[in-house]
């Protein structure tokens, strides 16, 4: 559990530095240069993810609640929505005209979806921690930058491309879960 908590602390620190302490982030950039500064932040972010994954995998399972099976289907639907929202900022889709910070919104949906189906202490710490970070980051970003305008070129064709890309990414994420030994689609596992 210690690795998981350390990973979350490192995640918070790397991701909130530019929002809560922009002077410190600017100081790092001034001291080492922009590219090395981004490299340092990327390495720290990767380290935080490794710590969270290793900590989560090694944590004892302490059940707080047992999710009813129907929540698995809701989780899967929310995951499709989270992926769709996450990639919205990079797609010529009408959705990016509705959501100012799609990646933070997607992180909140992702965390909530996983909290619905994982009722153990380690999951509450991991997914609850990421949910808290996304809320803090969204509020902090809006305070720092104001609310940016949502005027971006978009089209219905772009929405169609967006939907297809999101579906492909969703399938890939499902396969990655299965490769990691996690059956994300409910029941006892894949049909034999």
C-alpha positions in Angstrom: 0.0 0.0 0.0 3.0 2.3 0.7 4.1 2.2 -3.0 0.5 3.0 -4.1 0.4 6.1 -1.8 3.8 7.2 -2.8 2.8 6.9 -6.5 -0.3 9.0 -5.9 1.8 11.7 -4.0 4.2 11.8 -6.9 1.4 12.0 -9.4 -0.2 14.9 -7.5 3.1 16.7 -7.3 4.0 16.4 -10.9 0.6 17.2 -12.2 -0.3 20.0 -9.9 3.1 21.8 -9.9 2.3 24.0 -12.9 -1.2 24.8 -11.5 -0.5 25.3 -7.8 3.2 26.4 -8.0 3.8 27.9 -11.5 6.9 29.7 -10.2 8.5 26.5 -9.1 7.8 24.9 -12.5 9.1 28.0 -14.3 12.2 27.9 -12.1 12.9 24.3 -13.1 12.4 25.2 -16.8 14.7 28.2 -16.4 17.4 26.2 -14.6 17.6 23.3 -17.0 15.8 24.4 -20.2 12.4 23.6 -21.6 13.0 20.2 -23.1 15.0 18.8 -20.1 12.3 20.2 -17.8 9.6 18.3 -19.8 11.8 15.2 -19.7 12.1 15.4 -16.0 8.4 15.7 -15.5 7.7 12.8 -17.9 10.1 10.6 -16.0 8.5 11.5 -12.7 5.1 10.9 -14.2 6.1 7.5 -15.5 7.6 6.7 -12.1 4.4 7.7 -10.4 2.4 5.3 -12.6 4.9 2.5 -12.0 4.6 3.0 -8.3 0.8 3.1 -8.4 0.6 0.0 -10.5 3.1 -2.0 -8.4 1.5 -0.7 -5.2 -2.0 -1.6 -6.3 -0.9 -5.1 -7.5 0.9 -5.8 -4.2 -1.8 -4.4 -1.9 -3.7 -6.8 0.3 -7.3 -7.2 -0.7 -9.5 -5.6 2.0 -13.1 -5.6 0.9 -15.3 -2.6 1.7 -18.2 -3.5 -0.5 -19.1 -6.1 -3.1 -20.3 -4.5 -6.3 -23.5 -6.0 -7.8 -22.8 -7.6 -11.3 -24.9 -5.0 -13.2 -22.4 -2.3 -12.3 -19.9 -4.0 -14.5 -22.0 -3.0 -17.5 -22.3 0.5 -16.2 -18.5 0.6 -15.7 -18.0 -0.5 -19.3 -20.3 2.1 -20.7 -18.7 4.8 -18.6 -15.3 3.6 -19.8 -16.4 4.0 -23.4 -17.6 7.5 -22.6 -14.3 8.3 -20.8 -12.3 7.3 -23.8 -14.6 9.2 -26.1 -14.2 12.3 -23.9 -10.5 11.9 -23.4 -9.7 12.0 -27.1 -12.2 14.8 -27.9 -9.6 17.6 -27.6 -7.6 16.1 -30.5 -10.6 15.3 -32.8 -12.5 17.6 -35.2 -15.7 16.7 -33.3 -18.5 18.8 -32.0 -17.8 17.3 -28.5 -14.7 19.5 -28.1 -17.0 22.5 -28.3 -18.9 21.2 -25.2 -16.1 20.2 -22.8 -13.3 22.7 -21.9 -10.8 20.2 -20.4 -11.7 16.8 -21.9 -8.7 14.9 -20.4 -9.6 15.9 -16.9 -13.3 15.2 -17.4 -12.3 11.8 -18.8 -10.1 11.1 -15.8 -13.0 11.8 -13.5 -15.3 9.5 -15.4 -12.6 6.8 -15.5 -12.0 7.0 -11.8 -15.8 7.0 -10.9 -16.4 4.0 -13.2 -13.6 2.0 -11.5 -14.8 3.0 -8.0 -18.3 1.5 -8.9 -16.9 -2.0 -9.5 -13.9 -2.1 -7.2 -14.9 -2.0 -3.5 -11.5 -2.7 -1.9 -9.3 -0.4 0.1 -6.5 -0.2 -2.5 -9.0 0.6 -5.3 -10.6 3.4 -3.2 -7.2 4.9 -2.6 -6.1 4.6 -6.2 -9.3 5.6 -8.0 -10.5 7.9 -5.3 -7.1 9.6 -5.4 -7.1 10.1 -9.2 -10.7 11.4 -8.9 -9.6 13.9 -6.2 -6.6 14.9 -8.4 -8.8 15.5 -11.4 -11.3 17.7 -9.5 -8.4 19.7 -7.9 -6.7 20.1 -11.3 -9.8 21.2 -13.0 -10.6 23.8 -10.4 -7.0 25.0 -10.3 -6.7 25.2 -14.1 -9.9 27.2 -14.3 -8.7 29.6 -11.6 -5.2 29.9 -13.2 -6.3 30.3 -16.8 -9.9 31.3 -16.6 -12.4 29.4 -18.8 -11.0 29.3 -22.3 -13.4 29.8 -25.2 -14.8 26.7 -26.9 -14.7 27.9 -30.5 -13.0 25.2 -32.5 -13.7 23.9 -36.0 -15.9 20.8 -35.9 -18.1 18.8 -38.1 -20.5 15.8 -38.1 -17.9 13.8 -40.1 -15.4 14.7 -37.4 -17.8 13.3 -34.8 -18.1 10.1 -36.8 -14.3 9.8 -37.0 -14.1 10.6 -33.3 -16.7 7.8 -32.5 -14.8 5.2 -34.6 -11.4 6.1 -33.0 -12.9 5.9 -29.5 -14.4 2.5 -30.2 -11.1 1.2 -31.5 -9.3 2.5 -28.4 -12.0 1.0 -26.2 -11.4 -2.5 -27.8 -7.6 -2.1 -27.4 -8.0 -1.1 -23.7 -10.2 -4.2 -23.2 -7.6 -6.5 -24.8 -4.9 -4.9 -22.6 -7.0 -5.7 -19.5 -7.4 -9.3 -20.7 -3.6 -9.5 -21.4 -3.0 -8.3 -17.9 -5.3 -11.1 -16.5 -8.3 -8.9 -15.8 -11.6 -9.8 -17.5 -13.4 -6.4 -17.7 -16.7 -7.6 -19.2 -18.5 -9.2 -16.2 -19.1 -12.8 -15.3 -16.4 -15.3 -14.5 -14.3 -14.6 -17.6 -14.3 -15.2 -21.3 -16.5 -18.0 -22.7 -14.5 -21.1 -23.3 
